[in-house]
Amino acid sequence: MIEVLLDEQEVAVAAYVGATRQHMAVAKRLNNRLGHVGYGYDLHLGGALGELAAAKALGLHWHLGAGRYGAADVGEYHVRTRYDHDHDLIHRDSDKADGVYVLVTTEYLGTNPASVARRAEREAMRQVMPLFRVWGWIAGQDARRPEWRKNYGGRGSAWFVPKSALTPVETLVCGGKVEAP
């Protein structure tokens, strides 16, 4: 697992990308296909932040991702950002079976009481910039195990891959260059 701390400028860039994604979705009259209730800014912001954290950890260029729905987010990798360090990698039916998925977690946008308490603790220590953890990766076809299939939150079934089943993210980095899995 690699921890990544984003700085103020990186957060600002990701916020711009997240807002652009949301505006593009609204302009195209796209509905949230995953059952999210709300405006969607938080989902787009969280996704953009996680992608930037993964790019920073892997030493890769971030594609910025506005208007590239379904395309790889960082290098050839699809990034899945979750808002609690205890959460698993989520892989949905619509995700590509031949893709490689990287789990990134943060409590920066988390709303559960434990996340809020840990965020307040970090802020008290003057660590206000978001901390991300880049855990590992799995190939899409390997994520589709029956025992990982769940329906949390009533948003439809998906595979929730435990961190223990992920290949460590460090295997993607070799001397600053990424090796294909």
Protein Blocks (a to p, Z undefined) as FASTA:
>chain_A
ZZddddfklmmmmmmmmmmmmmmmmmnopacfkopacjhlmmmmmmmmmmmmmmmmnopa
ceklnopghiafbhjbccdddfbfkbccdddfklcfkbccdddddfklgcbfklmmmmmm
mmmnopabccdddfbdcdfklmmcfklpccehhlopaddddfklpccfklmpgghiacdZ
Z
